[in-house]
Amino acid sequence: YNSIKIRIVRYLMSPVEEALRLGVHVVNIATISLDGTHPSNRFTYYALPETLTNFFYITTFRQSTKVKEIENNPHVSFTTAPSNEKNAWVGSNDAIAEILETPIQTVVPLFKDQIDGWYDTVGDLDNNDWVVIKITFNSAMIVSQDGVSYFPETEDD
């Protein structure tokens, strides 16, 4: 039953949603260093909203270098870790990071549901040390064993 359900769900998903939803939810986010001289990369977990449009969430400490870099320049790029059986990954050089005013508790259910053990690794979430960052991408490339596709989908996809 589960394999049939997974096949039906995959049939209904776009290539970008399949790669993002069925992955390990690890992404490399690249910002511009505070001095503006080089990229600054880091791996972090991401969570998707219930209905995927063109964004996902990450979380971090409010006083992190990442937050300062995003405040200085919100343009980011990202590449997800390949992980599903198609070895698919998603990348974009056309994304904006927005530091949200919403408390981390609003996205905790998404992270807990999508990432095994996430809650156990992040520590105390009951303080004000965390921020939620929304990564919105205008375009993306999806690479898998099935080939290359694009978001938004083009007529050739």
BELKA-V875317 format. One record per backbone hydrogen bond with DSSP energy under -1.0 kcal/mol. CO is the residue of the C=O (numbers start at 1). NH is the residue of the N-H. If there is no record, write none. Layout:
# BELKA-V875317
((CO | NH) (CO | NH))
This chain:
# BELKA-V875317
((1 | 5) (2 | 6) (3 | 7) (4 | 8) (5 | 9) (6 | 10) (7 | 11) (8 | 12) (14 | 18) (15 | 19) (16 | 20) (17 | 21) (18 | 22) (25 | 46) (26 | 81) (27 | 44) (28 | 79) (29 | 42) (30 | 77) (31 | 40) (33 | 36) (38 | 33) (40 | 31) (42 | 29) (44 | 27) (47 | 57) (54 | 137) (56 | 135) (57 | 47) (58 | 133) (60 | 131) (61 | 64) (64 | 68) (65 | 69) (66 | 70) (67 | 71) (68 | 72) (69 | 73) (74 | 97) (76 | 95) (77 | 30) (78 | 92) (79 | 28) (84 | 87) (86 | 145) (89 | 143) (90 | 80) (91 | 141) (92 | 78) (94 | 138) (95 | 76) (96 | 136) (98 | 134) (103 | 106) (104 | 107) (104 | 108) (107 | 111) (108 | 112) (109 | 113) (110 | 114) (111 | 115) (115 | 118) (117 | 121) (118 | 121) (118 | 122) (129 | 62) (131 | 60) (132 | 100) (133 | 58) (134 | 98) (135 | 56) (136 | 96) (140 | 151) (141 | 91) (142 | 149) (143 | 89) (144 | 147) (147 | 144) (149 | 142) (151 | 140) (154 | 157))
